[in-house]
Amino acid sequence: MSAHPLVRLLWCLIGAGCAIALALWVTGLPANPFLLASLGGTTVFLFGLTRAPAAQPRALLGGHLGGAFIGIACYQAFGESLGVYALATMLALAFMLLTRTVHPPAGANPVIMVYVHAGWSVLWQPVLLGVAALLLVAVVWSRLYPGLARYPVDPLAPSPPTLNWGGWGP
């Protein structure tokens, strides 16, 4: 059963709204909502680019947790400066490329972690809880509507699919 494309679009939009609302509710919308900015981009991937390798759990969890960890470590070790922002972003990109867990919205995490002077507890709350809430809604929502790609399409799909960093093709 394949409904009209506008009906599928509406279903995806409502799912995205439910997902981000749950993530914000579960995390308790911290005093600094900037901590959750990257979750908006993740919602776009999960509900708009469901089949993309960057939307699969490997990249979703690895990118968010790795990028946040690196941002926190850089801030804890070096404080806040332009160089620390650049270093954290570079290291997070290197981590995601080497582990093939590239999730573009998670590229904001190192910058966010340095900016908010994050401590280690932020990895659990709001990062992991927020990402888990989005993931849960994507899994359930994709199974409620006939004909949608079921999320996850390939939980362990590497992102990027090849090791041709910065290039196109194989």
Phi, psi and omega per residue, in radians:
M1 nan 2.090 -3.129
S2 -2.148 1.987 -3.114
A3 -1.431 2.989 3.090
H4 -0.967 2.483 -3.124
P5 -0.964 -0.578 3.126
L6 -1.193 -0.565 3.094
V7 -1.199 -0.750 3.090
R8 -1.097 -0.721 3.101
L9 -1.037 -0.843 3.129
L10 -1.036 -0.728 3.115
W11 -1.058 -0.774 3.113
C12 -1.130 -0.711 3.136
L13 -1.132 -0.756 3.122
I14 -1.140 -0.702 3.081
G15 -1.063 -0.748 3.115
A16 -1.088 -0.732 3.110
G17 -1.102 -0.759 3.108
C18 -1.110 -0.718 -3.103
A19 -1.120 -0.860 -3.100
I20 -1.210 -0.600 3.089
A21 -1.105 -0.766 3.111
L22 -1.119 -0.766 3.139
A23 -1.045 -0.751 3.129
L24 -1.185 -0.642 3.131
W25 -1.203 -0.821 -3.110
V26 -1.090 -0.682 -3.102
T27 -1.444 -0.149 3.084
G28 1.319 0.327 -3.131
L29 0.632 1.447 -3.054
P30 -1.009 2.918 -3.122
A31 -0.962 -0.508 3.108
N32 -1.979 1.566 -3.099
P33 -1.051 -0.263 3.085
F34 -0.975 -0.496 3.113
L35 -1.005 -0.454 -3.054
L36 -1.773 0.100 -3.050
A37 -1.000 -0.711 -3.089
S38 -1.186 -0.331 3.121
L39 -1.201 -0.480 3.067
G40 -1.104 -0.781 3.091
G41 -1.129 -0.648 3.104
T42 -1.114 -0.672 3.106
T43 -1.047 -0.702 3.104
V44 -1.068 -0.762 3.121
F45 -1.124 -0.817 -3.052
L46 -1.154 -0.634 -3.053
F47 -1.848 -0.227 3.125
G48 -1.944 -0.482 -3.124
L49 -2.256 0.858 -3.001
T50 -0.912 -0.625 -3.072
R51 -1.484 -0.204 -3.072
A52 -1.125 2.424 3.077
P53 -0.957 -0.601 -3.137
A54 -1.203 -0.248 3.120
A55 -1.631 -0.149 -3.063
Q56 -1.367 2.738 -3.037
P57 -0.928 -0.649 3.131
R58 -0.987 -0.873 -3.127
A59 -1.279 -0.698 -3.121
L60 -1.017 -0.956 -3.105
L61 -1.288 -0.813 -3.124
G62 -1.093 -0.753 -3.128
G63 -1.154 -0.852 -3.112
H64 -1.152 -0.888 -3.090
L65 -1.196 -0.725 3.120
G66 -1.127 -0.813 -3.139
G67 -1.119 -0.720 3.117
A68 -1.169 -0.764 3.127
F69 -1.008 -0.823 -3.118
I70 -1.130 -0.739 3.106
G71 -1.074 -0.756 3.119
I72 -1.134 -0.791 -3.131
A73 -1.065 -0.754 3.136
C74 -1.119 -0.752 3.116
Y75 -1.126 -0.794 -3.110
Q76 -1.087 -0.625 -3.089
A77 -1.445 -0.638 -2.954
F78 -2.183 -0.062 -3.123
G79 1.395 -2.731 -3.095
E80 -2.032 2.130 3.040
S81 -2.812 2.921 3.117
L82 -0.969 -0.750 3.135
G83 -1.098 -0.616 3.132
V84 -1.211 -0.715 3.068
Y85 -1.014 -0.811 -3.127
A86 -1.132 -0.793 3.135
L87 -1.060 -0.812 -3.123
A88 -1.070 -0.729 3.135
T89 -1.165 -0.764 3.125
M90 -1.079 -0.799 -3.125
L91 -1.152 -0.672 3.111
A92 -1.141 -0.730 3.084
L93 -1.103 -0.781 3.109
A94 -1.026 -0.801 3.122
F95 -1.018 -0.860 -3.095
M96 -1.139 -0.686 3.124
L97 -1.190 -0.788 -3.103
L98 -1.179 -0.597 3.131
T99 -1.630 -0.061 -3.117
R100 0.979 0.836 3.091
T101 -2.143 0.686 -3.107
V102 -1.229 2.107 3.053
H103 -2.328 1.737 -2.990
P104 -0.836 -0.755 3.119
P105 -1.050 -0.506 3.130
A106 -1.221 -0.251 3.059
G107 -1.111 -0.323 3.067
A108 -1.372 -0.376 -3.027
N109 -1.029 -0.790 -3.141
P110 -1.072 -0.683 3.115
V111 -1.127 -0.787 -3.136
I112 -1.070 -0.788 -3.085
M113 -1.100 -0.720 3.099
V114 -1.168 -0.778 -3.075
Y115 -1.048 -0.728 -3.082
V116 -1.593 0.075 -3.127
H117 0.965 0.884 -3.006
A118 -1.180 2.531 2.992
G119 -1.758 3.050 -3.032
W120 -1.113 -0.492 -3.114
S121 -1.113 -0.357 -3.139
V122 -1.126 -0.449 3.087
L123 -1.023 -0.704 3.139
W124 -1.389 -0.888 -3.056
Q125 -2.322 1.846 0.445
P126 -1.883 -0.098 -2.962
V127 -1.100 -1.095 -3.074
L128 -1.130 -0.756 3.135
L129 -1.095 -0.724 3.136
G130 -1.143 -0.798 3.130
V131 -1.137 -0.723 3.131
A132 -1.097 -0.673 3.112
A133 -1.116 -0.775 3.107
L134 -1.081 -0.787 -3.130
L135 -1.062 -0.792 -3.137
L136 -1.046 -0.830 -3.141
V137 -1.118 -0.713 3.131
A138 -1.067 -0.730 3.130
V139 -1.101 -0.870 -3.089
V140 -1.208 -0.845 -3.055
W141 -1.053 -0.687 -3.096
S142 -1.198 -0.292 -3.136
R143 -1.687 -0.142 -3.094
L144 -1.499 -0.368 -3.074
Y145 -1.976 2.110 -3.132
P146 -1.078 2.370 3.036
G147 1.639 -0.156 3.082
L148 -1.412 2.670 3.018
A149 -1.101 2.245 3.128
R150 -1.377 2.222 3.125
Y151 -1.635 2.394 -0.071
P152 -1.385 2.592 3.099
V153 -1.313 -0.785 3.108
D154 -2.590 1.662 -3.006
P155 -0.945 -0.563 -3.064
L156 -1.844 0.255 -3.138
A157 -1.019 2.228 3.089
P158 -1.279 2.543 3.106
S159 -2.340 1.935 0.128
P160 -1.354 2.782 -3.113
P161 -1.127 -0.456 3.124
T162 -2.168 2.980 3.136
L163 -1.695 0.428 3.130
N164 -1.525 1.249 -3.056
W165 -1.061 2.287 3.081
G166 1.280 0.137 -3.114
G167 -2.207 -3.127 3.097
W168 -1.943 2.641 3.038
G169 1.390 -2.972 -3.062
P170 -1.205 nan nan
